[in-house]
Amino acid sequence: QVQLEESGGGLVQTGGSLRLSCAASGRTYSRFVMGWFRQAPGEEREFVAAITWSGGSTYYADSVKGRFAISRDNAKNTVYLQMNSLKPEDTAVYYCAVRFGSYYRTSVNEYDYWGQGTQVTVSS
């Protein structure tokens, strides 16, 4: 019954910024992890960032470390991905996902629900 709705994607110039949002609705467990993944055309879906809901611990892929920041608003059941210093290589469909549990995971197979995705395009 969990539904995830992403928003905030769009077209931006190299070096620009975007903030993605993902709002969760429906029944959830008290211990869970929310993450962001992305998939470029012809590429595998890859891990971007994750955050544990209760503790707020964050994890990042090396490719985005220092440029992206994941955060959460527990009251709104919403996770954000602030993306700065964007590069053309960041162009992809970005997906929000949730897994039930307390531990950080980077594999798509570890997540239980997915949003529909939002397109991020970085022009050069």
Secondary structure, 3 states (H helix, E strand, C coil): CCEEEEECCEEEECCCCEEEEEEEECCCCCCEEEEEEEECCCCCCEEEEEEECCCCCEEECCCCCCCEEEEEEHHHCEEEEEECCCCHHHCEEEEEEEEECCCCCCCHHHCCEECCCEEEEEEC
